[in-house]
Amino acid sequence: MPEGDTVYRTARHLDAALAGRTLLSSDFRVPRYAEIDLSGSTIDSVVSIGKHLLTRVDTVSIHSHLKMEGSWHLYRHGSRWKRPASTARLILTTDEWVAVGFDLGTIDVVDRDDESSVIGHLGPDVLAPDWGTASEAHAVALVEASPEKEIHVALLDQRNLAGLGNVYANELCFLRGVLPSRPVSAVDVPPLVALAHRAILVNRDRTERSTTGDLRAGRQSWVYRRENQPCRRCGTRIRAGKLGADELKLRDVYWCPRCQT
């Protein structure tokens, strides 16, 4: 699933192309909204909130979530699409661009003053422009409210911190020297949350994500997807397993048994 930095860049690119433009047509290829026609409306902005996208069009907001397979593409008129048309779920057309949402996991259309119905459950967005001391303290309190929960699971809970995905959850645990399975009650949460913000912020504007500071291929992560490879710090073999709030939310976890205790 794309992480918050990827969704942020998607929103930025869509906003640069679409904001201020009039829709020539809208094509919702989902039964619930198949009859909606937003042609003639103006796209005010496209913004990201955690892993969620809001395309604000006059009095309504189009909410989309990429889930595991989704993506947004921008095409010039007449250009060949890079994914099958059968997987397109939403097409927004302006005079210059055709924006196509492929395999979108979620699409909602809500009134602009009712955006909370689709994003109100989210915790503080780690990439929010107004992230600061108050946001950080709120996120810490939300994480610490479930002291028995595994820290990896707590970091992935979008109700605590909006925008973190499995890559960051694994890498943050390594950088703070804690096992992904350690309960929240045994973790120093404030510096972990502060590091989460810094780590995703530094990657926000580049397509090559790195938590090691090295952008070379194969050198960008400490533990993520490095099972049985030597730890970059101590040489111990990286281990792997699965954690999740329930069976349907299991995620791959990676750790160094020496550096993380």
PyMOL commands that set and color helices and strands:
alter all, ss='L'
color gray80, all
select helices_A, chain A and resi 4-18+31-33+85-87+112-114+116-119+133-144+151-156+166-175+184-186+189-203+247-249
alter helices_A, ss='H'
color red, helices_A
select strands_A, chain A and resi 25-28+43-49+52-57+60-65+71-76+88-93+97-102+106-111+239-243+251-255
alter strands_A, ss='S'
color yellow, strands_A
deselect
rebuild
show_as cartoon
